[in-house]
Amino acid sequence: MVERRKLPRIEVDEPAYIYGDGSSITCRVTNVTAEGAAMDVPNASFLPERFQLMTANDRVIQNCRVIWISQNRVGVEFE
């Protein structure tokens, strides 16, 4: 398979929270770069196009935009 990513991703397994449209859901960040991340969510159909992502361990908040969805895995770009 041809690698299309501009930057190599760092594999992680970190709980996080998605905030958007007045609600929040839990998720699990699976990999990350300086420009974006991939995460597993319970139900991607309820995810807003733009949201804030806060990691549970260090409480870092990132503004995100959904780039791709594949079942319950979501790729986001940090804004």
N, C-alpha and C positions, 0 to 999 in steps of 0.2 A: 504494500500500500504506500502511496506517495504522501509524504508529510507536507501539509499545506499551511501549517501554522508559521507565523512570522517569528514567534518566540517560543522557546521550549517551556512546557508547563511543568510545574512542581506538583507531584502527587501529594494530596493531603486527604484527611478524613476528619472533617471538622464540622460540628453542628453550627447552624446559623439560623437567622430569622429574616424573613422577607416582609417588608412593610410597604404597603401601597394601597390606594383606594380606601383608606380608613380601616384596613384590617391587617392582620399579620398571620403568617404561617411558618412552621418550622421546616428546615431543609437540611441537607448535608452537602457541604462543599467537597468536591472530589478532586479537583485540580485547579491551579491558579497561575496567572502570570501578572505582570504589572498592568496589562491592558484588559484582562478579563478573567472569567472563571467558568467552570462547569459545575453543576450541582444536581442533586437528585431531589425531587419534590414529590409530595404525596399525589398531587393531581395538577398537571401542567395546564389544563384547560381553565383553571381559575386564576392563573398568573397574569397580572397586568403587564402591558408592554414595557413600562418603566416602573422601577421601584427602588427602594433602598435595601441593601443587604448589610446585616450586622452579624459579624462572627461572634459566637458565644464566648470563646476563650479570651480574646483580647479586646472585644467590643469595638473593633474598627468598623466604621460605616462607609459604604461605597454606594454612589448612585449608579444604577445599572440600567441597561437597555437589552431586551431579549434579542439575540441574534439567530438562534436556532432552537428547535424543540424536537426531541426524538423520544417518544413515549413519555417517561417521567424524568428524563435527563434534559437539562436546559443549559444552553451556552449563553453567556452574557458578556457584554462589553462594558467596561467601566467608563463613566462619563465624567 
